[in-house]
Amino acid sequence: MGWIYLIIAGLLEIGFALSLKLLNKHKGLLWAIIFLVCTFGSFYFSYKSLSNIPIGTAYAVWTGIEVIGTVLCGVLIFKKLVTLMHIAFLFLIIVAVTGLKLSTN
């Protein structure tokens, strides 16, 4: 169950980053509420995941999900350009996160 909690936490962390960007851009109450819900939800599910996942692994996976998801959202939503080097390093993050998952009991 810890891995499911960790994935939820990572997805909420993507919501945190996106809502922070949109809050900065639009200054609306809705984005502030979404920001707070994502922030507290991400920390809550991250906390819950630590019951059976080592903290170092959990933190690396949590931030890895956020990094990959936020970059993808930047490309798809905000039309940010990525270079081949960006893609190569994002691939390394995916490999590292997968390795941590596979090496954890």
WOSUL-V769576 format. One record per backbone hydrogen bond with DSSP energy under -1.0 kcal/mol. NH is the residue of the N-H (numbers start at 1). CO is the residue of the C=O. E is the energy in kcal/mol with one decimal. If there is no record, write none. Layout:
nh=NH co=CO e=E
nh=NH co=CO e=E
This chain:
nh=5 co=1 e=-2.3
nh=6 co=2 e=-2.2
nh=7 co=3 e=-2.2
nh=8 co=4 e=-2.4
nh=9 co=5 e=-2.6
nh=10 co=6 e=-2.3
nh=11 co=7 e=-2.4
nh=12 co=8 e=-2.6
nh=13 co=9 e=-1.7
nh=14 co=10 e=-1.5
nh=15 co=11 e=-1.9
nh=16 co=12 e=-2.2
nh=17 co=13 e=-2.2
nh=18 co=14 e=-2.7
nh=19 co=15 e=-2.7
nh=20 co=16 e=-2.0
nh=21 co=17 e=-2.0
nh=22 co=18 e=-2.6
nh=23 co=19 e=-2.7
nh=24 co=20 e=-2.0
nh=25 co=21 e=-1.5
nh=26 co=22 e=-3.1
nh=27 co=23 e=-2.0
nh=32 co=28 e=-1.4
nh=33 co=29 e=-2.4
nh=34 co=30 e=-2.6
nh=35 co=31 e=-2.4
nh=36 co=32 e=-2.2
nh=37 co=33 e=-2.7
nh=38 co=34 e=-2.7
nh=39 co=35 e=-2.5
nh=40 co=36 e=-2.7
nh=41 co=37 e=-2.6
nh=42 co=38 e=-2.6
nh=43 co=39 e=-2.1
nh=44 co=40 e=-2.4
nh=45 co=41 e=-2.7
nh=46 co=42 e=-2.1
nh=47 co=43 e=-2.5
nh=48 co=44 e=-2.4
nh=49 co=45 e=-1.8
nh=51 co=48 e=-1.3
nh=52 co=49 e=-1.4
nh=58 co=54 e=-2.9
nh=59 co=55 e=-2.7
nh=60 co=56 e=-2.1
nh=61 co=57 e=-2.5
nh=62 co=58 e=-2.8
nh=63 co=59 e=-2.5
nh=64 co=60 e=-2.0
nh=65 co=61 e=-2.7
nh=66 co=62 e=-1.7
nh=67 co=63 e=-2.8
nh=68 co=64 e=-2.5
nh=69 co=65 e=-2.6
nh=70 co=66 e=-2.9
nh=71 co=67 e=-2.4
nh=72 co=68 e=-2.4
nh=73 co=69 e=-2.4
nh=74 co=70 e=-2.4
nh=75 co=71 e=-2.1
nh=76 co=72 e=-2.9
nh=77 co=73 e=-3.2
nh=78 co=73 e=-1.1
nh=80 co=74 e=-2.4
nh=87 co=83 e=-2.1
nh=88 co=84 e=-2.3
nh=89 co=85 e=-2.4
nh=90 co=86 e=-2.5
nh=91 co=87 e=-2.3
nh=92 co=88 e=-1.7
nh=93 co=89 e=-1.8
nh=94 co=90 e=-2.2
nh=95 co=91 e=-2.5
nh=96 co=92 e=-2.6
nh=97 co=93 e=-2.8
nh=98 co=94 e=-2.5
nh=99 co=95 e=-2.5
nh=100 co=96 e=-2.4
nh=101 co=97 e=-2.2
nh=102 co=98 e=-2.6
nh=103 co=99 e=-1.7
